[in-house]
């Protein structure tokens, strides 16, 4: 039986572009290490239901749910995440794919 993919789904409102840029740069090593594939990052969107107001939407695919979790918990990602903490508001969900 093959593993099911894992996905990061994030909705972000950036208030400090400089700090957010440092987060993006720092997170690159973790994403490369865990084989992240960006499926959506920014771009056009339509918010149709629920809480709104976050202009950046990101979907990242990993080969497995466990890889998605491991990437988030990695020292590389956690170091980068510190730059994002005060750079805006975000929600991040990790979900197992079909």
C-alpha positions in Angstrom: 0.0 0.0 0.0 1.4 3.4 -1.0 1.6 6.3 1.4 -1.0 9.1 1.1 0.4 12.5 0.4 0.3 15.3 3.0 -0.6 18.9 2.5 0.1 22.1 4.2 -2.8 24.6 3.7 -2.1 28.1 4.9 -3.9 31.4 4.9 -1.7 34.4 5.6 -2.1 38.2 6.1 1.4 39.8 5.9 1.9 42.9 8.0 5.7 43.1 8.0 7.0 42.2 4.5 10.7 42.3 5.5 10.3 39.7 8.3 8.0 37.6 6.1 10.7 37.6 3.4 13.2 36.4 5.9 10.8 33.6 6.8 10.4 32.6 3.2 14.1 32.5 2.6 14.8 30.6 5.8 12.0 28.0 5.2 13.5 27.1 1.8 16.0 24.7 3.3 13.3 22.7 5.2 11.0 22.6 2.1 13.8 21.3 -0.1 14.9 18.7 2.6 11.3 17.3 2.8 10.5 17.4 -0.9 7.8 20.1 -0.7 6.0 20.9 -3.9 4.1 24.2 -4.0 0.8 23.9 -5.6 -0.5 27.4 -4.8 1.3 30.4 -3.4 -0.5 33.7 -3.5 -2.2 34.5 -6.8 -5.8 35.2 -7.6 -8.4 33.8 -5.2 -12.1 34.2 -4.3 -13.1 34.0 -0.7 -16.6 32.7 -0.8 -17.5 31.5 2.7 -16.2 31.9 6.3 -13.7 34.3 7.8 -12.0 36.4 5.3 -9.2 39.0 5.0 -6.1 37.0 4.3 -4.7 37.7 1.0 -2.1 35.0 0.7 -3.1 31.3 0.3 -0.6 28.5 0.1 -0.9 24.8 -0.6 2.2 22.6 -0.4 2.3 18.9 -1.2 4.6 16.4 0.5 5.0 12.7 -0.5 3.4 11.7 2.8 1.5 13.1 5.8 4.5 12.2 8.0 6.9 14.2 5.8 4.5 17.2 6.1 4.6 16.9 9.9 8.3 16.3 10.0 9.0 19.4 7.9 7.0 21.5 10.3 8.8 20.1 13.3 12.2 20.3 11.7 14.9 22.6 13.2 15.2 24.4 9.8 11.5 25.2 9.6 11.2 26.2 13.3 14.1 28.6 13.0 12.5 30.2 9.9 9.1 30.3 11.6 10.4 32.7 14.2 10.6 35.4 11.5 6.9 34.8 10.6 5.5 35.0 14.1 5.4 38.8 14.2 5.2 39.3 10.4 1.4 38.9 10.2 -1.5 36.5 10.9 -1.6 33.0 9.7 -3.4 29.7 10.0 -1.7 26.5 9.0 -3.3 23.1 8.7 -1.6 19.8 7.8 -4.0 17.4 6.2 -3.6 13.8 4.9 -4.5 13.5 1.2 -6.4 10.9 -0.6 
